[in-house]
Amino acid sequence: MSSFGTQTKCKACDKTVYAAEVISAGGVNYHNTCFRCSHCNGRLALSNYSCLDGTLFCKPHFEQLLKEKGSGALKSSSR
């Protein structure tokens, strides 16, 4: 089966994301405007985000989560 005509979807909003606006983090695609911390809604960059079970966090809120839950229980794809 050909992949011709398939469209990449943003994980956050489930809308089509085009090459000019895509951020690919951990193999998952987002619009650059949808790539945000789930706690504070702050904009993220590939250089300053962490992801836990598919949920995006800024570094400060991810560190806060680690302190609350205990670092031994969590594994992240921190960048």
PyMOL Python script that loads the backbone (N, CA, C, O; Angstrom):
from pymol import cmd

cmd.read_pdbstr("""\
ATOM      1  N   MET A   1       0.846  -1.183   0.000  1.00  0.00           N
ATOM      2  CA  MET A   1       0.000   0.000   0.000  1.00  0.00           C
ATOM      3  C   MET A   1       0.889   1.243   0.000  1.00  0.00           C
ATOM      4  O   MET A   1       1.855   1.316   0.759  1.00  0.00           O
ATOM      5  N   SER A   2       0.577   2.187  -0.819  1.00  0.00           N
ATOM      6  CA  SER A   2       1.366   3.399  -0.971  1.00  0.00           C
ATOM      7  C   SER A   2       1.032   4.404   0.123  1.00  0.00           C
ATOM      8  O   SER A   2      -0.105   4.475   0.591  1.00  0.00           O
ATOM      9  N   SER A   3       2.045   5.187   0.529  1.00  0.00           N
ATOM     10  CA  SER A   3       1.800   6.243   1.504  1.00  0.00           C
ATOM     11  C   SER A   3       1.500   7.566   0.807  1.00  0.00           C
ATOM     12  O   SER A   3       1.377   8.601   1.463  1.00  0.00           O
ATOM     13  N   PHE A   4       1.382   7.536  -0.519  1.00  0.00           N
ATOM     14  CA  PHE A   4       1.071   8.742  -1.271  1.00  0.00           C
ATOM     15  C   PHE A   4      -0.275   9.296  -0.825  1.00  0.00           C
ATOM     16  O   PHE A   4      -1.265   8.568  -0.748  1.00  0.00           O
ATOM     17  N   GLY A   5      -0.300  10.574  -0.537  1.00  0.00           N
ATOM     18  CA  GLY A   5      -1.547  11.216  -0.153  1.00  0.00           C
ATOM     19  C   GLY A   5      -1.846  11.146   1.336  1.00  0.00           C
ATOM     20  O   GLY A   5      -2.824  11.738   1.793  1.00  0.00           O
ATOM     21  N   THR A   6      -1.024  10.434   2.105  1.00  0.00           N
ATOM     22  CA  THR A   6      -1.267  10.404   3.543  1.00  0.00           C
ATOM     23  C   THR A   6      -0.820  11.723   4.144  1.00  0.00           C
ATOM     24  O   THR A   6       0.112  12.361   3.654  1.00  0.00           O
ATOM     25  N   GLN A   7      -1.491  12.119   5.201  1.00  0.00           N
ATOM     26  CA  GLN A   7      -1.176  13.388   5.830  1.00  0.00           C
ATOM     27  C   GLN A   7      -0.733  13.151   7.263  1.00  0.00           C
ATOM     28  O   GLN A   7      -1.275  12.302   7.970  1.00  0.00           O
ATOM     29  N   THR A   8       0.264  13.920   7.671  1.00  0.00           N
ATOM     30  CA  THR A   8       0.756  13.844   9.034  1.00  0.00           C
ATOM     31  C   THR A   8      -0.190  14.618   9.934  1.00  0.00           C
ATOM     32  O   THR A   8      -0.589  15.737   9.611  1.00  0.00           O
ATOM     33  N   LYS A   9      -0.549  14.023  11.064  1.00  0.00           N
ATOM     34  CA  LYS A   9      -1.457  14.662  12.019  1.00  0.00           C
ATOM     35  C   LYS A   9      -0.690  15.099  13.265  1.00  0.00           C
ATOM     36  O   LYS A   9       0.251  14.434  13.697  1.00  0.00           O
ATOM     37  N   CYS A  10      -1.105  16.216  13.826  1.00  0.00           N
ATOM     38  CA  CYS A  10      -0.559  16.719  15.083  1.00  0.00           C
ATOM     39  C   CYS A  10      -1.165  15.905  16.225  1.00  0.00           C
ATOM     40  O   CYS A  10      -2.380  15.717  16.275  1.00  0.00           O
ATOM     41  N   LYS A  11      -0.331  15.425  17.135  1.00  0.00           N
ATOM     42  CA  LYS A  11      -0.835  14.629  18.254  1.00  0.00           C
ATOM     43  C   LYS A  11      -1.727  15.455  19.176  1.00  0.00           C
ATOM     44  O   LYS A  11      -2.670  14.921  19.760  1.00  0.00           O
ATOM     45  N   ALA A  12      -1.445  16.736  19.313  1.00  0.00           N
ATOM     46  CA  ALA A  12      -2.193  17.575  20.249  1.00  0.00           C
ATOM     47  C   ALA A  12      -3.585  17.947  19.745  1.00  0.00           C
ATOM     48  O   ALA A  12      -4.548  17.919  20.511  1.00  0.00           O
ATOM     49  N   CYS A  13      -3.700  18.297  18.459  1.00  0.00           N
ATOM     50  CA  CYS A  13      -4.989  18.781  17.949  1.00  0.00           C
ATOM     51  C   CYS A  13      -5.610  17.875  16.898  1.00  0.00           C
ATOM     52  O   CYS A  13      -6.755  18.087  16.500  1.00  0.00           O
ATOM     53  N   ASP A  14      -4.873  16.871  16.444  1.00  0.00           N
ATOM     54  CA  ASP A  14      -5.322  15.891  15.449  1.00  0.00           C
ATOM     55  C   ASP A  14      -5.638  16.512  14.086  1.00  0.00           C
ATOM     56  O   ASP A  14      -6.391  15.937  13.300  1.00  0.00           O
ATOM     57  N   LYS A  15      -5.064  17.680  13.807  1.00  0.00           N
ATOM     58  CA  LYS A  15      -5.224  18.310  12.494  1.00  0.00           C
ATOM     59  C   LYS A  15      -3.968  18.070  11.672  1.00  0.00           C
ATOM     60  O   LYS A  15      -2.910  17.751  12.217  1.00  0.00           O
ATOM     61  N   THR A  16      -4.089  18.224  10.367  1.00  0.00           N
ATOM     62  CA  THR A  16      -2.953  18.040   9.465  1.00  0.00           C
ATOM     63  C   THR A  16      -1.850  19.033   9.808  1.00  0.00           C
ATOM     64  O   THR A  16      -2.107  20.217  10.027  1.00  0.00           O
ATOM     65  N   VAL A  17      -0.633  18.536   9.849  1.00  0.00           N
ATOM     66  CA  VAL A  17       0.524  19.392  10.101  1.00  0.00           C
ATOM     67  C   VAL A  17       1.440  19.302   8.881  1.00  0.00           C
ATOM     68  O   VAL A  17       1.810  18.212   8.446  1.00  0.00           O
ATOM     69  N   TYR A  18       1.793  20.451   8.347  1.00  0.00           N
ATOM     70  CA  TYR A  18       2.609  20.535   7.142  1.00  0.00           C
ATOM     71  C   TYR A  18       4.082  20.708   7.503  1.00  0.00           C
ATOM     72  O   TYR A  18       4.416  21.125   8.612  1.00  0.00           O
ATOM     73  N   ALA A  19       4.941  20.388   6.569  1.00  0.00           N
ATOM     74  CA  ALA A  19       6.388  20.381   6.796  1.00  0.00           C
ATOM     75  C   ALA A  19       6.912  21.699   7.369  1.00  0.00           C
ATOM     76  O   ALA A  19       7.824  21.686   8.196  1.00  0.00           O
ATOM     77  N   ALA A  20       6.361  22.818   6.952  1.00  0.00           N
ATOM     78  CA  ALA A  20       6.852  24.120   7.401  1.00  0.00           C
ATOM     79  C   ALA A  20       6.536  24.400   8.868  1.00  0.00           C
ATOM     80  O   ALA A  20       7.140  25.290   9.467  1.00  0.00           O
ATOM     81  N   GLU A  21       5.604  23.660   9.452  1.00  0.00           N
ATOM     82  CA  GLU A  21       5.181  23.949  10.818  1.00  0.00           C
ATOM     83  C   GLU A  21       5.325  22.760  11.771  1.00  0.00           C
ATOM     84  O   GLU A  21       4.847  22.815  12.904  1.00  0.00           O
ATOM     85  N   VAL A  22       5.976  21.695  11.324  1.00  0.00           N
ATOM     86  CA  VAL A  22       6.046  20.479  12.136  1.00  0.00           C
ATOM     87  C   VAL A  22       7.219  20.498  13.110  1.00  0.00           C
ATOM     88  O   VAL A  22       8.316  20.947  12.778  1.00  0.00           O
ATOM     89  N   ILE A  23       6.967  20.006  14.310  1.00  0.00           N
ATOM     90  CA  ILE A  23       8.013  19.676  15.273  1.00  0.00           C
ATOM     91  C   ILE A  23       7.842  18.196  15.551  1.00  0.00           C
ATOM     92  O   ILE A  23       6.763  17.747  15.938  1.00  0.00           O
ATOM     93  N   SER A  24       8.905  17.446  15.354  1.00  0.00           N
ATOM     94  CA  SER A  24       8.868  16.010  15.594  1.00  0.00           C
ATOM     95  C   SER A  24       9.677  15.709  16.845  1.00  0.00           C
ATOM     96  O   SER A  24      10.895  15.886  16.865  1.00  0.00           O
ATOM     97  N   ALA A  25       8.994  15.255  17.884  1.00  0.00           N
ATOM     98  CA  ALA A  25       9.632  14.971  19.168  1.00  0.00           C
ATOM     99  C   ALA A  25       9.383  13.516  19.531  1.00  0.00           C
ATOM    100  O   ALA A  25       8.239  13.108  19.734  1.00  0.00           O
ATOM    101  N   GLY A  26      10.437  12.748  19.612  1.00  0.00           N
ATOM    102  CA  GLY A  26      10.299  11.345  19.967  1.00  0.00           C
ATOM    103  C   GLY A  26       9.472  10.560  18.976  1.00  0.00           C
ATOM    104  O   GLY A  26       8.784   9.611  19.349  1.00  0.00           O
ATOM    105  N   GLY A  27       9.534  10.951  17.706  1.00  0.00           N
ATOM    106  CA  GLY A  27       8.776  10.259  16.673  1.00  0.00           C
ATOM    107  C   GLY A  27       7.319  10.670  16.588  1.00  0.00           C
ATOM    108  O   GLY A  27       6.552  10.074  15.832  1.00  0.00           O
ATOM    109  N   VAL A  28       6.926  11.679  17.351  1.00  0.00           N
ATOM    110  CA  VAL A  28       5.553  12.176  17.353  1.00  0.00           C
ATOM    111  C   VAL A  28       5.559  13.584  16.778  1.00  0.00           C
ATOM    112  O   VAL A  28       6.434  14.387  17.100  1.00  0.00           O
ATOM    113  N   ASN A  29       4.585  13.882  15.928  1.00  0.00           N
ATOM    114  CA  ASN A  29       4.531  15.183  15.262  1.00  0.00           C
ATOM    115  C   ASN A  29       3.538  16.127  15.929  1.00  0.00           C
ATOM    116  O   ASN A  29       2.462  15.726  16.373  1.00  0.00           O
ATOM    117  N   TYR A  30       3.942  17.411  15.982  1.00  0.00           N
ATOM    118  CA  TYR A  30       3.123  18.479  16.551  1.00  0.00           C
ATOM    119  C   TYR A  30       3.229  19.706  15.657  1.00  0.00           C
ATOM    120  O   TYR A  30       4.228  19.876  14.958  1.00  0.00           O
ATOM    121  N   HIS A  31       2.204  20.572  15.670  1.00  0.00           N
ATOM    122  CA  HIS A  31       2.365  21.925  15.137  1.00  0.00           C
ATOM    123  C   HIS A  31       3.307  22.646  16.096  1.00  0.00           C
ATOM    124  O   HIS A  31       3.324  22.343  17.290  1.00  0.00           O
ATOM    125  N   ASN A  32       4.084  23.587  15.593  1.00  0.00           N
ATOM    126  CA  ASN A  32       4.964  24.315  16.512  1.00  0.00           C
ATOM    127  C   ASN A  32       4.154  25.073  17.565  1.00  0.00           C
ATOM    128  O   ASN A  32       4.646  25.286  18.673  1.00  0.00           O
ATOM    129  N   THR A  33       2.929  25.483  17.249  1.00  0.00           N
ATOM    130  CA  THR A  33       2.087  26.183  18.224  1.00  0.00           C
ATOM    131  C   THR A  33       1.407  25.234  19.213  1.00  0.00           C
ATOM    132  O   THR A  33       0.937  25.679  20.260  1.00  0.00           O
ATOM    133  N   CYS A  34       1.348  23.954  18.905  1.00  0.00           N
ATOM    134  CA  CYS A  34       0.732  22.951  19.792  1.00  0.00           C
ATOM    135  C   CYS A  34       1.748  22.279  20.713  1.00  0.00           C
ATOM    136  O   CYS A  34       1.368  21.548  21.627  1.00  0.00           O
ATOM    137  N   PHE A  35       3.018  22.520  20.480  1.00  0.00           N
ATOM    138  CA  PHE A  35       4.088  21.892  21.259  1.00  0.00           C
ATOM    139  C   PHE A  35       4.241  22.667  22.562  1.00  0.00           C
ATOM    140  O   PHE A  35       5.062  23.579  22.656  1.00  0.00           O
ATOM    141  N   ARG A  36       3.433  22.295  23.587  1.00  0.00           N
ATOM    142  CA  ARG A  36       3.316  23.063  24.826  1.00  0.00           C
ATOM    143  C   ARG A  36       3.349  22.161  26.052  1.00  0.00           C
ATOM    144  O   ARG A  36       3.031  20.974  25.982  1.00  0.00           O
ATOM    145  N   CYS A  37       3.738  22.746  27.164  1.00  0.00           N
ATOM    146  CA  CYS A  37       3.735  22.048  28.449  1.00  0.00           C
ATOM    147  C   CYS A  37       2.293  21.754  28.863  1.00  0.00           C
ATOM    148  O   CYS A  37       1.435  22.634  28.794  1.00  0.00           O
ATOM    149  N   SER A  38       2.031  20.534  29.288  1.00  0.00           N
ATOM    150  CA  SER A  38       0.677  20.166  29.698  1.00  0.00           C
ATOM    151  C   SER A  38       0.286  20.798  31.032  1.00  0.00           C
ATOM    152  O   SER A  38      -0.898  20.844  31.367  1.00  0.00           O
ATOM    153  N   HIS A  39       1.255  21.280  31.790  1.00  0.00           N
ATOM    154  CA  HIS A  39       0.966  21.876  33.099  1.00  0.00           C
ATOM    155  C   HIS A  39       0.707  23.386  32.998  1.00  0.00           C
ATOM    156  O   HIS A  39      -0.300  23.883  33.502  1.00  0.00           O
ATOM    157  N   CYS A  40       1.618  24.105  32.347  1.00  0.00           N
ATOM    158  CA  CYS A  40       1.511  25.571  32.310  1.00  0.00           C
ATOM    159  C   CYS A  40       1.126  26.121  30.944  1.00  0.00           C
ATOM    160  O   CYS A  40       0.895  27.322  30.800  1.00  0.00           O
ATOM    161  N   ASN A  41       1.056  25.253  29.942  1.00  0.00           N
ATOM    162  CA  ASN A  41       0.727  25.636  28.567  1.00  0.00           C
ATOM    163  C   ASN A  41       1.797  26.514  27.919  1.00  0.00           C
ATOM    164  O   ASN A  41       1.539  27.159  26.902  1.00  0.00           O
ATOM    165  N   GLY A  42       2.989  26.542  28.499  1.00  0.00           N
ATOM    166  CA  GLY A  42       4.091  27.315  27.932  1.00  0.00           C
ATOM    167  C   GLY A  42       4.631  26.652  26.673  1.00  0.00           C
ATOM    168  O   GLY A  42       4.623  25.427  26.551  1.00  0.00           O
ATOM    169  N   ARG A  43       5.102  27.475  25.739  1.00  0.00           N
ATOM    170  CA  ARG A  43       5.686  26.956  24.493  1.00  0.00           C
ATOM    171  C   ARG A  43       6.962  26.192  24.799  1.00  0.00           C
ATOM    172  O   ARG A  43       7.752  26.593  25.654  1.00  0.00           O
ATOM    173  N   LEU A  44       7.150  25.095  24.096  1.00  0.00           N
ATOM    174  CA  LEU A  44       8.330  24.259  24.263  1.00  0.00           C
ATOM    175  C   LEU A  44       9.203  24.319  23.021  1.00  0.00           C
ATOM    176  O   LEU A  44       8.755  24.713  21.944  1.00  0.00           O
ATOM    177  N   ALA A  45      10.446  23.925  23.190  1.00  0.00           N
ATOM    178  CA  ALA A  45      11.386  23.764  22.082  1.00  0.00           C
ATOM    179  C   ALA A  45      12.012  22.388  22.226  1.00  0.00           C
ATOM    180  O   ALA A  45      11.981  21.798  23.306  1.00  0.00           O
ATOM    181  N   LEU A  46      12.577  21.877  21.150  1.00  0.00           N
ATOM    182  CA  LEU A  46      13.202  20.560  21.207  1.00  0.00           C
ATOM    183  C   LEU A  46      14.339  20.508  22.226  1.00  0.00           C
ATOM    184  O   LEU A  46      14.688  19.434  22.716  1.00  0.00           O
ATOM    185  N   SER A  47      14.910  21.655  22.540  1.00  0.00           N
ATOM    186  CA  SER A  47      16.033  21.697  23.475  1.00  0.00           C
ATOM    187  C   SER A  47      15.606  21.789  24.938  1.00  0.00           C
ATOM    188  O   SER A  47      16.454  21.690  25.825  1.00  0.00           O
ATOM    189  N   ASN A  48      14.306  21.977  25.214  1.00  0.00           N
ATOM    190  CA  ASN A  48      13.911  22.205  26.616  1.00  0.00           C
ATOM    191  C   ASN A  48      12.615  21.514  27.025  1.00  0.00           C
ATOM    192  O   ASN A  48      11.840  22.074  27.801  1.00  0.00           O
ATOM    193  N   TYR A  49      12.368  20.324  26.527  1.00  0.00           N
ATOM    194  CA  TYR A  49      11.138  19.642  26.922  1.00  0.00           C
ATOM    195  C   TYR A  49      11.452  18.274  27.502  1.00  0.00           C
ATOM    196  O   TYR A  49      12.531  17.721  27.290  1.00  0.00           O
ATOM    197  N   SER A  50      10.487  17.740  28.239  1.00  0.00           N
ATOM    198  CA  SER A  50      10.528  16.358  28.712  1.00  0.00           C
ATOM    199  C   SER A  50       9.177  15.746  28.403  1.00  0.00           C
ATOM    200  O   SER A  50       8.169  16.446  28.307  1.00  0.00           O
ATOM    201  N   CYS A  51       9.167  14.433  28.249  1.00  0.00           N
ATOM    202  CA  CYS A  51       7.936  13.731  27.915  1.00  0.00           C
ATOM    203  C   CYS A  51       7.824  12.500  28.809  1.00  0.00           C
ATOM    204  O   CYS A  51       8.778  11.734  28.944  1.00  0.00           O
ATOM    205  N   LEU A  52       6.671  12.318  29.410  1.00  0.00           N
ATOM    206  CA  LEU A  52       6.417  11.152  30.244  1.00  0.00           C
ATOM    207  C   LEU A  52       5.098  10.536  29.807  1.00  0.00           C
ATOM    208  O   LEU A  52       4.053  11.183  29.886  1.00  0.00           O
ATOM    209  N   ASP A  53       5.136   9.308  29.352  1.00  0.00           N
ATOM    210  CA  ASP A  53       3.937   8.590  28.891  1.00  0.00           C
ATOM    211  C   ASP A  53       3.149   9.399  27.859  1.00  0.00           C
ATOM    212  O   ASP A  53       1.918   9.397  27.869  1.00  0.00           O
ATOM    213  N   GLY A  54       3.864  10.087  26.974  1.00  0.00           N
ATOM    214  CA  GLY A  54       3.219  10.846  25.914  1.00  0.00           C
ATOM    215  C   GLY A  54       2.747  12.230  26.317  1.00  0.00           C
ATOM    216  O   GLY A  54       2.151  12.937  25.506  1.00  0.00           O
ATOM    217  N   THR A  55       3.002  12.630  27.558  1.00  0.00           N
ATOM    218  CA  THR A  55       2.605  13.948  28.047  1.00  0.00           C
ATOM    219  C   THR A  55       3.822  14.856  28.069  1.00  0.00           C
ATOM    220  O   THR A  55       4.866  14.493  28.611  1.00  0.00           O
ATOM    221  N   LEU A  56       3.685  16.042  27.477  1.00  0.00           N
ATOM    222  CA  LEU A  56       4.792  16.994  27.379  1.00  0.00           C
ATOM    223  C   LEU A  56       4.862  17.897  28.606  1.00  0.00           C
ATOM    224  O   LEU A  56       3.840  18.299  29.161  1.00  0.00           O
ATOM    225  N   PHE A  57       6.085  18.205  29.015  1.00  0.00           N
ATOM    226  CA  PHE A  57       6.322  19.108  30.134  1.00  0.00           C
ATOM    227  C   PHE A  57       7.506  20.014  29.821  1.00  0.00           C
ATOM    228  O   PHE A  57       8.422  19.624  29.098  1.00  0.00           O
ATOM    229  N   CYS A  58       7.479  21.240  30.378  1.00  0.00           N
ATOM    230  CA  CYS A  58       8.675  22.076  30.373  1.00  0.00           C
ATOM    231  C   CYS A  58       9.597  21.514  31.452  1.00  0.00           C
ATOM    232  O   CYS A  58       9.155  20.762  32.320  1.00  0.00           O
ATOM    233  N   LYS A  59      10.860  21.873  31.399  1.00  0.00           N
ATOM    234  CA  LYS A  59      11.829  21.335  32.358  1.00  0.00           C
ATOM    235  C   LYS A  59      11.436  21.614  33.818  1.00  0.00           C
ATOM    236  O   LYS A  59      11.484  20.695  34.635  1.00  0.00           O
ATOM    237  N   PRO A  60      11.048  22.858  34.174  1.00  0.00           N
ATOM    238  CA  PRO A  60      10.694  23.108  35.582  1.00  0.00           C
ATOM    239  C   PRO A  60       9.528  22.241  36.072  1.00  0.00           C
ATOM    240  O   PRO A  60       9.572  21.726  37.189  1.00  0.00           O
ATOM    241  N   HIS A  61       8.500  22.078  35.260  1.00  0.00           N
ATOM    242  CA  HIS A  61       7.358  21.282  35.710  1.00  0.00           C
ATOM    243  C   HIS A  61       7.658  19.788  35.701  1.00  0.00           C
ATOM    244  O   HIS A  61       7.095  19.042  36.502  1.00  0.00           O
ATOM    245  N   PHE A  62       8.527  19.347  34.814  1.00  0.00           N
ATOM    246  CA  PHE A  62       8.931  17.947  34.850  1.00  0.00           C
ATOM    247  C   PHE A  62       9.735  17.667  36.118  1.00  0.00           C
ATOM    248  O   PHE A  62       9.541  16.641  36.769  1.00  0.00           O
ATOM    249  N   GLU A  63      10.639  18.585  36.465  1.00  0.00           N
ATOM    250  CA  GLU A  63      11.424  18.418  37.689  1.00  0.00           C
ATOM    251  C   GLU A  63      10.526  18.441  38.919  1.00  0.00           C
ATOM    252  O   GLU A  63      10.758  17.695  39.870  1.00  0.00           O
ATOM    253  N   GLN A  64       9.501  19.293  38.907  1.00  0.00           N
ATOM    254  CA  GLN A  64       8.530  19.336  40.005  1.00  0.00           C
ATOM    255  C   GLN A  64       7.804  17.995  40.118  1.00  0.00           C
ATOM    256  O   GLN A  64       7.603  17.488  41.221  1.00  0.00           O
ATOM    257  N   LEU A  65       7.416  17.430  38.993  1.00  0.00           N
ATOM    258  CA  LEU A  65       6.751  16.131  38.971  1.00  0.00           C
ATOM    259  C   LEU A  65       7.659  15.042  39.534  1.00  0.00           C
ATOM    260  O   LEU A  65       7.207  14.176  40.284  1.00  0.00           O
ATOM    261  N   LEU A  66       8.934  15.087  39.174  1.00  0.00           N
ATOM    262  CA  LEU A  66       9.895  14.115  39.696  1.00  0.00           C
ATOM    263  C   LEU A  66       9.994  14.199  41.219  1.00  0.00           C
ATOM    264  O   LEU A  66      10.052  13.178  41.905  1.00  0.00           O
ATOM    265  N   LYS A  67      10.014  15.420  41.733  1.00  0.00           N
ATOM    266  CA  LYS A  67      10.104  15.602  43.184  1.00  0.00           C
ATOM    267  C   LYS A  67       8.856  15.072  43.876  1.00  0.00           C
ATOM    268  O   LYS A  67       8.946  14.460  44.941  1.00  0.00           O
ATOM    269  N   GLU A  68       7.689  15.304  43.273  1.00  0.00           N
ATOM    270  CA  GLU A  68       6.427  14.870  43.869  1.00  0.00           C
ATOM    271  C   GLU A  68       6.260  13.357  43.821  1.00  0.00           C
ATOM    272  O   GLU A  68       5.791  12.754  44.786  1.00  0.00           O
ATOM    273  N   LYS A  69       6.639  12.741  42.706  1.00  0.00           N
ATOM    274  CA  LYS A  69       6.415  11.309  42.503  1.00  0.00           C
ATOM    275  C   LYS A  69       7.599  10.445  42.909  1.00  0.00           C
ATOM    276  O   LYS A  69       7.445   9.248  43.155  1.00  0.00           O
ATOM    277  N   GLY A  70       8.766  11.044  42.978  1.00  0.00           N
ATOM    278  CA  GLY A  70       9.977  10.271  43.263  1.00  0.00           C
ATOM    279  C   GLY A  70      10.648   9.856  41.972  1.00  0.00           C
ATOM    280  O   GLY A  70      10.022   9.218  41.125  1.00  0.00           O
ATOM    281  N   SER A  71      11.894  10.205  41.809  1.00  0.00           N
ATOM    282  CA  SER A  71      12.590  10.000  40.539  1.00  0.00           C
ATOM    283  C   SER A  71      12.768   8.536  40.187  1.00  0.00           C
ATOM    284  O   SER A  71      12.897   8.217  39.005  1.00  0.00           O
ATOM    285  N   GLY A  72      12.782   7.631  41.153  1.00  0.00           N
ATOM    286  CA  GLY A  72      12.961   6.219  40.856  1.00  0.00           C
ATOM    287  C   GLY A  72      11.776   5.608  40.141  1.00  0.00           C
ATOM    288  O   GLY A  72      11.926   4.596  39.455  1.00  0.00           O
ATOM    289  N   ALA A  73      10.599   6.198  40.284  1.00  0.00           N
ATOM    290  CA  ALA A  73       9.388   5.632  39.694  1.00  0.00           C
ATOM    291  C   ALA A  73       9.154   6.103  38.272  1.00  0.00           C
ATOM    292  O   ALA A  73       8.321   5.537  37.564  1.00  0.00           O
ATOM    293  N   LEU A  74       9.873   7.127  37.843  1.00  0.00           N
ATOM    294  CA  LEU A  74       9.606   7.725  36.540  1.00  0.00           C
ATOM    295  C   LEU A  74      10.777   7.549  35.595  1.00  0.00           C
ATOM    296  O   LEU A  74      11.939   7.598  35.997  1.00  0.00           O
ATOM    297  N   LYS A  75      10.451   7.345  34.347  1.00  0.00           N
ATOM    298  CA  LYS A  75      11.448   7.336  33.278  1.00  0.00           C
ATOM    299  C   LYS A  75      10.954   8.309  32.227  1.00  0.00           C
ATOM    300  O   LYS A  75       9.778   8.286  31.863  1.00  0.00           O
ATOM    301  N   SER A  76      11.827   9.151  31.741  1.00  0.00           N
ATOM    302  CA  SER A  76      11.415  10.150  30.759  1.00  0.00           C
ATOM    303  C   SER A  76      12.242  10.049  29.501  1.00  0.00           C
ATOM    304  O   SER A  76      13.288   9.401  29.457  1.00  0.00           O
ATOM    305  N   SER A  77      11.731  10.716  28.471  1.00  0.00           N
ATOM    306  CA  SER A  77      12.520  10.902  27.260  1.00  0.00           C
ATOM    307  C   SER A  77      12.964  12.349  27.247  1.00  0.00           C
ATOM    308  O   SER A  77      12.742  13.066  26.271  1.00  0.00           O
ATOM    309  N   SER A  78      13.584  12.772  28.316  1.00  0.00           N
ATOM    310  CA  SER A  78      14.009  14.146  28.498  1.00  0.00           C
ATOM    311  C   SER A  78      15.058  14.525  27.471  1.00  0.00           C
ATOM    312  O   SER A  78      15.931  13.724  27.137  1.00  0.00           O
ATOM    313  N   ARG A  79      14.970  15.727  26.978  1.00  0.00           N
ATOM    314  CA  ARG A  79      15.914  16.244  25.985  1.00  0.00           C
ATOM    315  C   ARG A  79      16.745  17.325  26.609  1.00  0.00           C
ATOM    316  O   ARG A  79      17.608  17.900  25.947  1.00  0.00           O
TER     317      ARG A  79
END
""", "prot")
cmd.dss("prot")
cmd.show_as("cartoon", "prot")
cmd.util.cbc("prot")
cmd.orient("prot")
